[in-house]
C-alpha cells in the first residue's frame, strides 16, 4: 500500500497544500491524482472533480485511500476519544 502523506494543520492552509502538489508535479513525482472540491460563492453547491492519469481502477484506488482516512477519523472520534 502507498505511503500516505498527512499535512500538519491539514484543514488550515489550502494554498500550502496546492503548492506542495504543484511542486511534486513539476518534479515529475505525480503518477496520478484525484481531486474533489466543494465550491462556494456563485458556484455554491457544486463539486468540481479532476483526475490525472486515472482510469477507473486508479480512481477507485485513490478513492479508497480517501475512504481509509475518513474511517480512521471516525474511529479516533468515536472509539479512541481523540
PDB file with SEQRES, HELIX, SHEET and CRYST1 records, atoms N, CA, C and O in Angstrom:
SEQRES   1 A   82  UNK UNK UNK UNK UNK UNK UNK UNK UNK UNK UNK UNK UNK          
SEQRES   2 A   82  UNK UNK UNK UNK UNK UNK UNK UNK UNK UNK UNK UNK UNK          
SEQRES   3 A   82  UNK UNK UNK UNK UNK UNK UNK UNK UNK UNK UNK UNK UNK          
SEQRES   4 A   82  UNK UNK UNK UNK UNK UNK UNK UNK UNK UNK UNK UNK UNK          
SEQRES   5 A   82  UNK UNK UNK UNK UNK UNK UNK UNK UNK UNK UNK UNK UNK          
SEQRES   6 A   82  UNK UNK UNK UNK UNK UNK UNK UNK UNK UNK UNK UNK UNK          
SEQRES   7 A   82  UNK UNK UNK UNK                                              
HELIX    1 AA1 UNK A   14  UNK A   26  1                                  13    
HELIX    2 AA2 UNK A   41  UNK A   43  5                                   3    
HELIX    3 AA3 UNK A   56  UNK A   79  1                                  24    
SHEET    1 AA1 2 UNK A  33  UNK A  38  0                                        
SHEET    2 AA1 2 UNK A  47  UNK A  52 -1                                        
CRYST1    1.000    1.000    1.000  90.00  90.00  90.00 P 1           1          
ATOM      1  N   UNK A   1       0.846  -1.179   0.000  1.00  0.00           N  
ATOM      2  CA  UNK A   1       0.000   0.000   0.000  1.00  0.00           C  
ATOM      3  C   UNK A   1       0.888   1.238   0.000  1.00  0.00           C  
ATOM      4  O   UNK A   1       1.967   1.234   0.593  1.00  0.00           O  
ATOM      5  N   UNK A   2       0.444   2.274  -0.650  1.00  0.00           N  
ATOM      6  CA  UNK A   2       1.207   3.513  -0.756  1.00  0.00           C  
ATOM      7  C   UNK A   2       1.321   4.212   0.593  1.00  0.00           C  
ATOM      8  O   UNK A   2       0.429   4.117   1.436  1.00  0.00           O  
ATOM      9  N   UNK A   3       2.425   4.908   0.781  1.00  0.00           N  
ATOM     10  CA  UNK A   3       2.606   5.715   1.978  1.00  0.00           C  
ATOM     11  C   UNK A   3       1.723   6.955   1.864  1.00  0.00           C  
ATOM     12  O   UNK A   3       1.693   7.601   0.817  1.00  0.00           O  
ATOM     13  N   UNK A   4       1.015   7.285   2.922  1.00  0.00           N  
ATOM     14  CA  UNK A   4       0.135   8.450   2.944  1.00  0.00           C  
ATOM     15  C   UNK A   4       0.885   9.614   3.585  1.00  0.00           C  
ATOM     16  O   UNK A   4       1.490   9.461   4.646  1.00  0.00           O  
ATOM     17  N   UNK A   5       0.844  10.767   2.942  1.00  0.00           N  
ATOM     18  CA  UNK A   5       1.460  11.974   3.497  1.00  0.00           C  
ATOM     19  C   UNK A   5       0.345  12.805   4.120  1.00  0.00           C  
ATOM     20  O   UNK A   5      -0.570  13.247   3.426  1.00  0.00           O  
ATOM     21  N   UNK A   6       0.425  13.016   5.427  1.00  0.00           N  
ATOM     22  CA  UNK A   6      -0.558  13.843   6.121  1.00  0.00           C  
ATOM     23  C   UNK A   6       0.059  15.219   6.368  1.00  0.00           C  
ATOM     24  O   UNK A   6       1.154  15.337   6.918  1.00  0.00           O  
ATOM     25  N   UNK A   7      -0.657  16.238   5.955  1.00  0.00           N  
ATOM     26  CA  UNK A   7      -0.187  17.601   6.179  1.00  0.00           C  
ATOM     27  C   UNK A   7      -0.506  18.015   7.609  1.00  0.00           C  
ATOM     28  O   UNK A   7      -1.610  17.760   8.090  1.00  0.00           O  
ATOM     29  N   UNK A   8       0.441  18.650   8.297  1.00  0.00           N  
ATOM     30  CA  UNK A   8       0.087  19.216   9.607  1.00  0.00           C  
ATOM     31  C   UNK A   8      -0.923  20.336   9.378  1.00  0.00           C  
ATOM     32  O   UNK A   8      -0.852  21.040   8.371  1.00  0.00           O  
ATOM     33  N   UNK A   9      -1.844  20.500  10.289  1.00  0.00           N  
ATOM     34  CA  UNK A   9      -2.883  21.524  10.148  1.00  0.00           C  
ATOM     35  C   UNK A   9      -3.566  21.418   8.795  1.00  0.00           C  
ATOM     36  O   UNK A   9      -3.762  22.420   8.107  1.00  0.00           O  
ATOM     37  N   UNK A  10      -3.923  20.208   8.422  1.00  0.00           N  
ATOM     38  CA  UNK A  10      -4.402  19.947   7.064  1.00  0.00           C  
ATOM     39  C   UNK A  10      -5.640  20.728   6.682  1.00  0.00           C  
ATOM     40  O   UNK A  10      -5.925  20.873   5.493  1.00  0.00           O  
ATOM     41  N   UNK A  11      -6.375  21.228   7.633  1.00  0.00           N  
ATOM     42  CA  UNK A  11      -7.582  21.977   7.303  1.00  0.00           C  
ATOM     43  C   UNK A  11      -7.341  23.485   7.287  1.00  0.00           C  
ATOM     44  O   UNK A  11      -8.282  24.257   7.106  1.00  0.00           O  
ATOM     45  N   UNK A  12      -6.096  23.911   7.473  1.00  0.00           N  
ATOM     46  CA  UNK A  12      -5.842  25.335   7.638  1.00  0.00           C  
ATOM     47  C   UNK A  12      -5.195  26.024   6.443  1.00  0.00           C  
ATOM     48  O   UNK A  12      -5.443  27.210   6.229  1.00  0.00           O  
ATOM     49  N   UNK A  13      -4.384  25.337   5.665  1.00  0.00           N  
ATOM     50  CA  UNK A  13      -3.622  26.035   4.635  1.00  0.00           C  
ATOM     51  C   UNK A  13      -3.779  25.389   3.264  1.00  0.00           C  
ATOM     52  O   UNK A  13      -2.950  24.580   2.848  1.00  0.00           O  
ATOM     53  N   UNK A  14      -4.838  25.752   2.576  1.00  0.00           N  
ATOM     54  CA  UNK A  14      -5.131  25.229   1.248  1.00  0.00           C  
ATOM     55  C   UNK A  14      -4.008  25.538   0.265  1.00  0.00           C  
ATOM     56  O   UNK A  14      -3.586  24.662  -0.491  1.00  0.00           O  
ATOM     57  N   UNK A  15      -3.526  26.769   0.270  1.00  0.00           N  
ATOM     58  CA  UNK A  15      -2.506  27.193  -0.687  1.00  0.00           C  
ATOM     59  C   UNK A  15      -1.222  26.376  -0.494  1.00  0.00           C  
ATOM     60  O   UNK A  15      -0.607  25.954  -1.473  1.00  0.00           O  
ATOM     61  N   UNK A  16      -0.818  26.154   0.754  1.00  0.00           N  
ATOM     62  CA  UNK A  16       0.382  25.360   1.029  1.00  0.00           C  
ATOM     63  C   UNK A  16       0.243  23.950   0.459  1.00  0.00           C  
ATOM     64  O   UNK A  16       1.190  23.417  -0.119  1.00  0.00           O  
ATOM     65  N   UNK A  17      -0.916  23.355   0.616  1.00  0.00           N  
ATOM     66  CA  UNK A  17      -1.137  22.012   0.097  1.00  0.00           C  
ATOM     67  C   UNK A  17      -1.082  21.998  -1.432  1.00  0.00           C  
ATOM     68  O   UNK A  17      -0.447  21.126  -2.025  1.00  0.00           O  
ATOM     69  N   UNK A  18      -1.744  22.959  -2.061  1.00  0.00           N  
ATOM     70  CA  UNK A  18      -1.734  23.023  -3.523  1.00  0.00           C  
ATOM     71  C   UNK A  18      -0.332  23.299  -4.063  1.00  0.00           C  
ATOM     72  O   UNK A  18       0.053  22.753  -5.097  1.00  0.00           O  
ATOM     73  N   UNK A  19       0.429  24.139  -3.371  1.00  0.00           N  
ATOM     74  CA  UNK A  19       1.803  24.409  -3.783  1.00  0.00           C  
ATOM     75  C   UNK A  19       2.667  23.156  -3.668  1.00  0.00           C  
ATOM     76  O   UNK A  19       3.517  22.909  -4.523  1.00  0.00           O  
ATOM     77  N   UNK A  20       2.454  22.363  -2.615  1.00  0.00           N  
ATOM     78  CA  UNK A  20       3.196  21.115  -2.456  1.00  0.00           C  
ATOM     79  C   UNK A  20       2.911  20.171  -3.622  1.00  0.00           C  
ATOM     80  O   UNK A  20       3.831  19.605  -4.213  1.00  0.00           O  
ATOM     81  N   UNK A  21       1.641  20.008  -3.945  1.00  0.00           N  
ATOM     82  CA  UNK A  21       1.257  19.127  -5.050  1.00  0.00           C  
ATOM     83  C   UNK A  21       1.820  19.662  -6.372  1.00  0.00           C  
ATOM     84  O   UNK A  21       2.321  18.892  -7.191  1.00  0.00           O  
ATOM     85  N   UNK A  22       1.739  20.969  -6.577  1.00  0.00           N  
ATOM     86  CA  UNK A  22       2.281  21.576  -7.792  1.00  0.00           C  
ATOM     87  C   UNK A  22       3.789  21.345  -7.892  1.00  0.00           C  
ATOM     88  O   UNK A  22       4.296  21.028  -8.968  1.00  0.00           O  
ATOM     89  N   UNK A  23       4.498  21.499  -6.791  1.00  0.00           N  
ATOM     90  CA  UNK A  23       5.940  21.264  -6.771  1.00  0.00           C  
ATOM     91  C   UNK A  23       6.245  19.805  -7.128  1.00  0.00           C  
ATOM     92  O   UNK A  23       7.153  19.531  -7.913  1.00  0.00           O  
ATOM     93  N   UNK A  24       5.491  18.883  -6.556  1.00  0.00           N  
ATOM     94  CA  UNK A  24       5.684  17.469  -6.859  1.00  0.00           C  
ATOM     95  C   UNK A  24       5.437  17.199  -8.345  1.00  0.00           C  
ATOM     96  O   UNK A  24       6.162  16.420  -8.965  1.00  0.00           O  
ATOM     97  N   UNK A  25       4.424  17.836  -8.909  1.00  0.00           N  
ATOM     98  CA  UNK A  25       4.118  17.668 -10.333  1.00  0.00           C  
ATOM     99  C   UNK A  25       5.248  18.219 -11.199  1.00  0.00           C  
ATOM    100  O   UNK A  25       5.645  17.588 -12.179  1.00  0.00           O  
ATOM    101  N   UNK A  26       5.761  19.386 -10.844  1.00  0.00           N  
ATOM    102  CA  UNK A  26       6.857  19.987 -11.613  1.00  0.00           C  
ATOM    103  C   UNK A  26       8.101  19.110 -11.602  1.00  0.00           C  
ATOM    104  O   UNK A  26       8.862  19.087 -12.570  1.00  0.00           O  
ATOM    105  N   UNK A  27       8.304  18.385 -10.500  1.00  0.00           N  
ATOM    106  CA  UNK A  27       9.463  17.499 -10.384  1.00  0.00           C  
ATOM    107  C   UNK A  27       9.192  16.121 -11.001  1.00  0.00           C  
ATOM    108  O   UNK A  27      10.044  15.234 -10.946  1.00  0.00           O  
ATOM    109  N   UNK A  28       8.016  15.952 -11.580  1.00  0.00           N  
ATOM    110  CA  UNK A  28       7.674  14.683 -12.221  1.00  0.00           C  
ATOM    111  C   UNK A  28       7.362  13.564 -11.257  1.00  0.00           C  
ATOM    112  O   UNK A  28       7.463  12.390 -11.614  1.00  0.00           O  
ATOM    113  N   UNK A  29       6.980  13.912 -10.030  1.00  0.00           N  
ATOM    114  CA  UNK A  29       6.738  12.907  -8.991  1.00  0.00           C  
ATOM    115  C   UNK A  29       5.273  12.477  -8.876  1.00  0.00           C  
ATOM    116  O   UNK A  29       4.964  11.569  -8.105  1.00  0.00           O  
ATOM    117  N   UNK A  30       4.375  13.103  -9.618  1.00  0.00           N  
ATOM    118  CA  UNK A  30       2.957  12.743  -9.556  1.00  0.00           C  
ATOM    119  C   UNK A  30       2.662  11.699 -10.631  1.00  0.00           C  
ATOM    120  O   UNK A  30       2.752  11.985 -11.825  1.00  0.00           O  
ATOM    121  N   UNK A  31       2.316  10.516 -10.209  1.00  0.00           N  
ATOM    122  CA  UNK A  31       1.946   9.460 -11.148  1.00  0.00           C  
ATOM    123  C   UNK A  31       0.495   9.623 -11.577  1.00  0.00           C  
ATOM    124  O   UNK A  31       0.159   9.442 -12.748  1.00  0.00           O  
ATOM    125  N   UNK A  32      -0.357   9.965 -10.625  1.00  0.00           N  
ATOM    126  CA  UNK A  32      -1.778  10.205 -10.890  1.00  0.00           C  
ATOM    127  C   UNK A  32      -2.350  10.958  -9.697  1.00  0.00           C  
ATOM    128  O   UNK A  32      -1.728  11.019  -8.636  1.00  0.00           O  
ATOM    129  N   UNK A  33      -3.532  11.526  -9.873  1.00  0.00           N  
ATOM    130  CA  UNK A  33      -4.162  12.177  -8.737  1.00  0.00           C  
ATOM    131  C   UNK A  33      -5.669  12.256  -8.954  1.00  0.00           C  
ATOM    132  O   UNK A  33      -6.180  12.121 -10.066  1.00  0.00           O  
ATOM    133  N   UNK A  34      -6.355  12.483  -7.829  1.00  0.00           N  
ATOM    134  CA  UNK A  34      -7.799  12.709  -7.838  1.00  0.00           C  
ATOM    135  C   UNK A  34      -8.069  13.904  -6.936  1.00  0.00           C  
ATOM    136  O   UNK A  34      -7.476  14.031  -5.865  1.00  0.00           O  
ATOM    137  N   UNK A  35      -8.956  14.768  -7.369  1.00  0.00           N  
ATOM    138  CA  UNK A  35      -9.293  15.962  -6.606  1.00  0.00           C  
ATOM    139  C   UNK A  35     -10.800  16.146  -6.622  1.00  0.00           C  
ATOM    140  O   UNK A  35     -11.439  16.001  -7.663  1.00  0.00           O  
ATOM    141  N   UNK A  36     -11.358  16.461  -5.483  1.00  0.00           N  
ATOM    142  CA  UNK A  36     -12.764  16.859  -5.394  1.00  0.00           C  
ATOM    143  C   UNK A  36     -12.800  18.101  -4.513  1.00  0.00           C  
ATOM    144  O   UNK A  36     -12.219  18.116  -3.428  1.00  0.00           O  
ATOM    145  N   UNK A  37     -13.478  19.135  -4.978  1.00  0.00           N  
ATOM    146  CA  UNK A  37     -13.521  20.393  -4.243  1.00  0.00           C  
ATOM    147  C   UNK A  37     -14.939  20.936  -4.255  1.00  0.00           C  
ATOM    148  O   UNK A  37     -15.523  21.152  -5.317  1.00  0.00           O  
ATOM    149  N   UNK A  38     -15.487  21.154  -3.068  1.00  0.00           N  
ATOM    150  CA  UNK A  38     -16.812  21.778  -2.962  1.00  0.00           C  
ATOM    151  C   UNK A  38     -16.631  23.280  -3.121  1.00  0.00           C  
ATOM    152  O   UNK A  38     -15.828  23.900  -2.424  1.00  0.00           O  
ATOM    153  N   UNK A  39     -17.377  23.845  -4.036  1.00  0.00           N  
ATOM    154  CA  UNK A  39     -17.235  25.260  -4.353  1.00  0.00           C  
ATOM    155  C   UNK A  39     -18.192  26.117  -3.529  1.00  0.00           C  
ATOM    156  O   UNK A  39     -19.168  25.622  -2.964  1.00  0.00           O  
ATOM    157  N   UNK A  40     -17.895  27.393  -3.476  1.00  0.00           N  
ATOM    158  CA  UNK A  40     -18.760  28.330  -2.760  1.00  0.00           C  
ATOM    159  C   UNK A  40     -18.956  29.576  -3.605  1.00  0.00           C  
ATOM    160  O   UNK A  40     -18.530  29.619  -4.759  1.00  0.00           O  
ATOM    161  N   UNK A  41     -19.589  30.577  -3.046  1.00  0.00           N  
ATOM    162  CA  UNK A  41     -19.864  31.799  -3.806  1.00  0.00           C  
ATOM    163  C   UNK A  41     -20.935  31.543  -4.843  1.00  0.00           C  
ATOM    164  O   UNK A  41     -21.933  30.881  -4.560  1.00  0.00           O  
ATOM    165  N   UNK A  42     -20.736  32.065  -6.047  1.00  0.00           N  
ATOM    166  CA  UNK A  42     -21.716  31.874  -7.123  1.00  0.00           C  
ATOM    167  C   UNK A  42     -21.871  30.413  -7.527  1.00  0.00           C  
ATOM    168  O   UNK A  42     -22.886  30.032  -8.109  1.00  0.00           O  
ATOM    169  N   UNK A  43     -20.868  29.598  -7.220  1.00  0.00           N  
ATOM    170  CA  UNK A  43     -20.902  28.172  -7.576  1.00  0.00           C  
ATOM    171  C   UNK A  43     -21.266  27.284  -6.389  1.00  0.00           C  
ATOM    172  O   UNK A  43     -21.041  26.074  -6.436  1.00  0.00           O  
ATOM    173  N   UNK A  44     -21.821  27.857  -5.335  1.00  0.00           N  
ATOM    174  CA  UNK A  44     -22.172  27.094  -4.139  1.00  0.00           C  
ATOM    175  C   UNK A  44     -23.033  25.894  -4.508  1.00  0.00           C  
ATOM    176  O   UNK A  44     -23.939  25.980  -5.338  1.00  0.00           O  
ATOM    177  N   UNK A  45     -22.725  24.783  -3.872  1.00  0.00           N  
ATOM    178  CA  UNK A  45     -23.476  23.558  -4.117  1.00  0.00           C  
ATOM    179  C   UNK A  45     -22.874  22.688  -5.203  1.00  0.00           C  
ATOM    180  O   UNK A  45     -23.283  21.540  -5.372  1.00  0.00           O  
ATOM    181  N   UNK A  46     -21.909  23.216  -5.945  1.00  0.00           N  
ATOM    182  CA  UNK A  46     -21.257  22.429  -6.984  1.00  0.00           C  
ATOM    183  C   UNK A  46     -19.998  21.774  -6.424  1.00  0.00           C  
ATOM    184  O   UNK A  46     -19.354  22.310  -5.523  1.00  0.00           O  
ATOM    185  N   UNK A  47     -19.660  20.618  -6.965  1.00  0.00           N  
ATOM    186  CA  UNK A  47     -18.418  19.940  -6.603  1.00  0.00           C  
ATOM    187  C   UNK A  47     -17.615  19.744  -7.888  1.00  0.00           C  
ATOM    188  O   UNK A  47     -18.077  19.112  -8.837  1.00  0.00           O  
ATOM    189  N   UNK A  48     -16.416  20.295  -7.895  1.00  0.00           N  
ATOM    190  CA  UNK A  48     -15.511  20.130  -9.030  1.00  0.00           C  
ATOM    191  C   UNK A  48     -14.673  18.884  -8.788  1.00  0.00           C  
ATOM    192  O   UNK A  48     -14.134  18.694  -7.697  1.00  0.00           O  
ATOM    193  N   UNK A  49     -14.563  18.038  -9.799  1.00  0.00           N  
ATOM    194  CA  UNK A  49     -13.688  16.870  -9.709  1.00  0.00           C  
ATOM    195  C   UNK A  49     -12.678  16.936 -10.836  1.00  0.00           C  
ATOM    196  O   UNK A  49     -12.961  17.446 -11.919  1.00  0.00           O  
ATOM    197  N   UNK A  50     -11.501  16.412 -10.563  1.00  0.00           N  
ATOM    198  CA  UNK A  50     -10.439  16.411 -11.553  1.00  0.00           C  
ATOM    199  C   UNK A  50      -9.567  15.193 -11.320  1.00  0.00           C  
ATOM    200  O   UNK A  50      -9.326  14.791 -10.182  1.00  0.00           O  
ATOM    201  N   UNK A  51      -9.102  14.617 -12.403  1.00  0.00           N  
ATOM    202  CA  UNK A  51      -8.236  13.444 -12.326  1.00  0.00           C  
ATOM    203  C   UNK A  51      -7.096  13.619 -13.308  1.00  0.00           C  
ATOM    204  O   UNK A  51      -7.238  14.287 -14.333  1.00  0.00           O  
ATOM    205  N   UNK A  52      -5.975  13.017 -12.987  1.00  0.00           N  
ATOM    206  CA  UNK A  52      -4.849  12.977 -13.909  1.00  0.00           C  
ATOM    207  C   UNK A  52      -4.362  11.540 -14.006  1.00  0.00           C  
ATOM    208  O   UNK A  52      -4.086  10.900 -12.992  1.00  0.00           O  
ATOM    209  N   UNK A  53      -4.259  11.044 -15.215  1.00  0.00           N  
ATOM    210  CA  UNK A  53      -3.738   9.707 -15.471  1.00  0.00           C  
ATOM    211  C   UNK A  53      -4.432   8.660 -14.599  1.00  0.00           C  
ATOM    212  O   UNK A  53      -3.780   7.803 -14.002  1.00  0.00           O  
ATOM    213  N   UNK A  54      -5.751   8.741 -14.536  1.00  0.00           N  
ATOM    214  CA  UNK A  54      -6.504   7.853 -13.647  1.00  0.00           C  
ATOM    215  C   UNK A  54      -7.644   7.188 -14.405  1.00  0.00           C  
ATOM    216  O   UNK A  54      -8.656   7.818 -14.714  1.00  0.00           O  
ATOM    217  N   UNK A  55      -7.461   5.902 -14.699  1.00  0.00           N  
ATOM    218  CA  UNK A  55      -8.563   5.136 -15.254  1.00  0.00           C  
ATOM    219  C   UNK A  55      -9.497   4.746 -14.102  1.00  0.00           C  
ATOM    220  O   UNK A  55      -9.285   5.161 -12.962  1.00  0.00           O  
ATOM    221  N   UNK A  56     -10.500   3.970 -14.391  1.00  0.00           N  
ATOM    222  CA  UNK A  56     -11.484   3.624 -13.357  1.00  0.00           C  
ATOM    223  C   UNK A  56     -10.823   2.912 -12.176  1.00  0.00           C  
ATOM    224  O   UNK A  56     -11.142   3.201 -11.023  1.00  0.00           O  
ATOM    225  N   UNK A  57      -9.918   1.998 -12.453  1.00  0.00           N  
ATOM    226  CA  UNK A  57      -9.234   1.262 -11.378  1.00  0.00           C  
ATOM    227  C   UNK A  57      -8.420   2.203 -10.495  1.00  0.00           C  
ATOM    228  O   UNK A  57      -8.454   2.088  -9.270  1.00  0.00           O  
ATOM    229  N   UNK A  58      -7.694   3.127 -11.106  1.00  0.00           N  
ATOM    230  CA  UNK A  58      -6.882   4.078 -10.350  1.00  0.00           C  
ATOM    231  C   UNK A  58      -7.756   5.033  -9.551  1.00  0.00           C  
ATOM    232  O   UNK A  58      -7.433   5.355  -8.408  1.00  0.00           O  
ATOM    233  N   UNK A  59      -8.853   5.486 -10.134  1.00  0.00           N  
ATOM    234  CA  UNK A  59      -9.783   6.353  -9.396  1.00  0.00           C  
ATOM    235  C   UNK A  59     -10.269   5.634  -8.143  1.00  0.00           C  
ATOM    236  O   UNK A  59     -10.364   6.237  -7.074  1.00  0.00           O  
ATOM    237  N   UNK A  60     -10.579   4.331  -8.274  1.00  0.00           N  
ATOM    238  CA  UNK A  60     -11.039   3.569  -7.113  1.00  0.00           C  
ATOM    239  C   UNK A  60      -9.932   3.417  -6.082  1.00  0.00           C  
ATOM    240  O   UNK A  60     -10.189   3.515  -4.882  1.00  0.00           O  
ATOM    241  N   UNK A  61      -8.705   3.179  -6.531  1.00  0.00           N  
ATOM    242  CA  UNK A  61      -7.573   3.066  -5.615  1.00  0.00           C  
ATOM    243  C   UNK A  61      -7.390   4.365  -4.824  1.00  0.00           C  
ATOM    244  O   UNK A  61      -7.267   4.341  -3.599  1.00  0.00           O  
ATOM    245  N   UNK A  62      -7.374   5.493  -5.532  1.00  0.00           N  
ATOM    246  CA  UNK A  62      -7.209   6.787  -4.862  1.00  0.00           C  
ATOM    247  C   UNK A  62      -8.376   7.066  -3.924  1.00  0.00           C  
ATOM    248  O   UNK A  62      -8.181   7.547  -2.808  1.00  0.00           O  
ATOM    249  N   UNK A  63      -9.582   6.764  -4.376  1.00  0.00           N  
ATOM    250  CA  UNK A  63     -10.760   6.960  -3.542  1.00  0.00           C  
ATOM    251  C   UNK A  63     -10.703   6.095  -2.287  1.00  0.00           C  
ATOM    252  O   UNK A  63     -11.138   6.525  -1.219  1.00  0.00           O  
ATOM    253  N   UNK A  64     -10.174   4.887  -2.405  1.00  0.00           N  
ATOM    254  CA  UNK A  64     -10.108   4.009  -1.229  1.00  0.00           C  
ATOM    255  C   UNK A  64      -9.177   4.587  -0.168  1.00  0.00           C  
ATOM    256  O   UNK A  64      -9.416   4.414   1.027  1.00  0.00           O  
ATOM    257  N   UNK A  65      -8.112   5.275  -0.598  1.00  0.00           N  
ATOM    258  CA  UNK A  65      -7.224   5.913   0.378  1.00  0.00           C  
ATOM    259  C   UNK A  65      -7.949   7.058   1.093  1.00  0.00           C  
ATOM    260  O   UNK A  65      -7.782   7.241   2.299  1.00  0.00           O  
ATOM    261  N   UNK A  66      -8.733   7.807   0.369  1.00  0.00           N  
ATOM    262  CA  UNK A  66      -9.536   8.866   0.986  1.00  0.00           C  
ATOM    263  C   UNK A  66     -10.514   8.247   1.979  1.00  0.00           C  
ATOM    264  O   UNK A  66     -10.686   8.749   3.090  1.00  0.00           O  
ATOM    265  N   UNK A  67     -11.145   7.163   1.573  1.00  0.00           N  
ATOM    266  CA  UNK A  67     -12.109   6.485   2.446  1.00  0.00           C  
ATOM    267  C   UNK A  67     -11.433   5.976   3.717  1.00  0.00           C  
ATOM    268  O   UNK A  67     -12.004   6.083   4.803  1.00  0.00           O  
ATOM    269  N   UNK A  68     -10.226   5.426   3.595  1.00  0.00           N  
ATOM    270  CA  UNK A  68      -9.492   4.959   4.769  1.00  0.00           C  
ATOM    271  C   UNK A  68      -9.220   6.119   5.719  1.00  0.00           C  
ATOM    272  O   UNK A  68      -9.360   5.964   6.932  1.00  0.00           O  
ATOM    273  N   UNK A  69      -8.834   7.277   5.189  1.00  0.00           N  
ATOM    274  CA  UNK A  69      -8.630   8.459   6.040  1.00  0.00           C  
ATOM    275  C   UNK A  69      -9.893   8.795   6.819  1.00  0.00           C  
ATOM    276  O   UNK A  69      -9.831   9.120   8.005  1.00  0.00           O  
ATOM    277  N   UNK A  70     -11.037   8.716   6.150  1.00  0.00           N  
ATOM    278  CA  UNK A  70     -12.318   9.016   6.799  1.00  0.00           C  
ATOM    279  C   UNK A  70     -12.607   8.004   7.901  1.00  0.00           C  
ATOM    280  O   UNK A  70     -13.013   8.384   8.999  1.00  0.00           O  
ATOM    281  N   UNK A  71     -12.404   6.728   7.620  1.00  0.00           N  
ATOM    282  CA  UNK A  71     -12.650   5.682   8.618  1.00  0.00           C  
ATOM    283  C   UNK A  71     -11.754   5.881   9.837  1.00  0.00           C  
ATOM    284  O   UNK A  71     -12.213   5.743  10.972  1.00  0.00           O  
ATOM    285  N   UNK A  72     -10.478   6.204   9.611  1.00  0.00           N  
ATOM    286  CA  UNK A  72      -9.555   6.447  10.720  1.00  0.00           C  
ATOM    287  C   UNK A  72     -10.055   7.599  11.581  1.00  0.00           C  
ATOM    288  O   UNK A  72     -10.024   7.510  12.809  1.00  0.00           O  
ATOM    289  N   UNK A  73     -10.517   8.683  10.954  1.00  0.00           N  
ATOM    290  CA  UNK A  73     -11.050   9.832  11.706  1.00  0.00           C  
ATOM    291  C   UNK A  73     -12.269   9.418  12.546  1.00  0.00           C  
ATOM    292  O   UNK A  73     -12.387   9.813  13.706  1.00  0.00           O  
ATOM    293  N   UNK A  74     -13.158   8.635  11.965  1.00  0.00           N  
ATOM    294  CA  UNK A  74     -14.359   8.190  12.681  1.00  0.00           C  
ATOM    295  C   UNK A  74     -13.971   7.324  13.866  1.00  0.00           C  
ATOM    296  O   UNK A  74     -14.533   7.477  14.951  1.00  0.00           O  
ATOM    297  N   UNK A  75     -13.022   6.419  13.680  1.00  0.00           N  
ATOM    298  CA  UNK A  75     -12.567   5.558  14.778  1.00  0.00           C  
ATOM    299  C   UNK A  75     -11.951   6.402  15.886  1.00  0.00           C  
ATOM    300  O   UNK A  75     -12.234   6.181  17.063  1.00  0.00           O  
ATOM    301  N   UNK A  76     -11.108   7.368  15.520  1.00  0.00           N  
ATOM    302  CA  UNK A  76     -10.488   8.232  16.525  1.00  0.00           C  
ATOM    303  C   UNK A  76     -11.544   8.953  17.360  1.00  0.00           C  
ATOM    304  O   UNK A  76     -11.466   8.969  18.588  1.00  0.00           O  
ATOM    305  N   UNK A  77     -12.513   9.540  16.702  1.00  0.00           N  
ATOM    306  CA  UNK A  77     -13.523  10.333  17.396  1.00  0.00           C  
ATOM    307  C   UNK A  77     -14.452   9.462  18.242  1.00  0.00           C  
ATOM    308  O   UNK A  77     -14.797   9.831  19.365  1.00  0.00           O  
ATOM    309  N   UNK A  78     -14.853   8.316  17.710  1.00  0.00           N  
ATOM    310  CA  UNK A  78     -15.860   7.520  18.377  1.00  0.00           C  
ATOM    311  C   UNK A  78     -15.331   6.430  19.306  1.00  0.00           C  
ATOM    312  O   UNK A  78     -16.033   6.003  20.222  1.00  0.00           O  
ATOM    313  N   UNK A  79     -14.099   5.979  19.075  1.00  0.00           N  
ATOM    314  CA  UNK A  79     -13.619   4.872  19.864  1.00  0.00           C  
ATOM    315  C   UNK A  79     -12.347   5.169  20.635  1.00  0.00           C  
ATOM    316  O   UNK A  79     -12.085   4.532  21.655  1.00  0.00           O  
ATOM    317  N   UNK A  80     -11.561   6.109  20.176  1.00  0.00           N  
ATOM    318  CA  UNK A  80     -10.307   6.431  20.843  1.00  0.00           C  
ATOM    319  C   UNK A  80     -10.381   7.757  21.589  1.00  0.00           C  
ATOM    320  O   UNK A  80      -9.421   8.155  22.248  1.00  0.00           O  
ATOM    321  N   UNK A  81     -11.493   8.425  21.490  1.00  0.00           N  
ATOM    322  CA  UNK A  81     -11.757   9.691  22.184  1.00  0.00           C  
ATOM    323  C   UNK A  81     -10.644  10.703  21.947  1.00  0.00           C  
ATOM    324  O   UNK A  81     -10.175  11.351  22.882  1.00  0.00           O  
ATOM    325  N   UNK A  82     -10.221  10.835  20.686  1.00  0.00           N  
ATOM    326  CA  UNK A  82      -9.195  11.838  20.360  1.00  0.00           C  
ATOM    327  C   UNK A  82      -9.842  13.085  19.852  1.00  0.00           C  
ATOM    328  O   UNK A  82      -9.151  14.049  19.523  1.00  0.00           O  
TER     329      UNK A  82                                                      
END                                                                             
